[in-house]
Amino acid sequence: KSLEQLAKNIPAEFVDHLLKKMLETPPSNYDQLLLDLVLSFTNIALKSESQNRYSGLEVFWKLIFRSDGTPVESSISDGAALHFAKLLGSSQCEGQRDNYLEKCFQNFNHPQTLSLLVAFLDTVPLKKEKASTIQDLDRKYGLMSTFFDSLKSYKADAASQIKQQSDGRQDLEKVTINGKRYTHQEHLQLRLDFLSYIVTYSSLTLDAAKVDMLWETLLEDPVLDLDVEVTLNWLEKTINSTVTQNQFPKCSDNISQHVFNKMLEFDCSKLSAAGFSVFKQLFLQNNEKS
């Protein structure tokens, strides 16, 4: 509140100048206080329609996607993403939305993109509007196809990077992929959680072809054994959940049968407790119908 009050008392032309200077500030110099100042100044600049009123968006973008590889604390990057999403979802930044959403899809392989898109979608309060927004992302940018292409691309990167560090190393699950922040397991979980989100809040569906892509990418030829564990845990949650606002809907009958058929062909020695739970529930579901 003190920051907001301070920002309100600064002349609009000076705020405009400050935003321009903040755009030139090295990412490593940012802390939470400076992040909040950028947000406060941007809100003032947007109301006054100053020349550099969208500079705050660019400041936050550069803290999330650093083209020069400058290290930034994860808390600062995450904070920038939340501020960016809030601004992008506002009516004042509607004219910038398509530009930045297109840039998000150009950076789709970056794990932060998925968190950023979820944060942006969370700014849409009404369920029907959120569903429509997700449908628009699929129509304009091929959301679902981009997701699966990205998953395959990530898997190739992960396999290559883990192989390079595999000699004599026993803790490969701790290897970070495409940077120093996310482990392989964290990458997978981010992607699967994102898939759950977009299917939960829209009419986009997982058909047999998409299930096959997931199966082939994560279960038939895993990078590490944990791929199977993470995927089967996610699948168990998918099948167990009910259709509520915050849960992933149950698989449709045809998909349940399709997954069950694939489970019958799966190497049972690789099944975890979650995998056996999935098999049991699909077995009971399909036998009830017969």
Salt bridges, closest charged atoms under 4 A:
GLU24 OE1 - LYS21 NZ 3.87
ASP36 OD1 - HIS83 NE2 3.15
GLU58 OE1 - LYS103 NZ 3.75
ASP78 OD2 - ARG181 NH2 2.72
ASP98 OD1 - LYS140 NZ 3.43
ASP122 OD1 - LYS130 NZ 3.60
ASP136 OD1 - ARG139 NH2 3.17
ASP171 OD1 - ARG169 NE 2.63
ASP207 OD2 - LYS210 NZ 3.38
ASP212 OD1 - HIS258 NE2 2.72
ASP212 OD1 - LYS262 NZ 3.24
ASP221 OD2 - LYS155 NZ 3.48
ASP227 OD1 - HIS184 NE2 2.72
ASP253 OD1 - LYS289 NZ 3.66
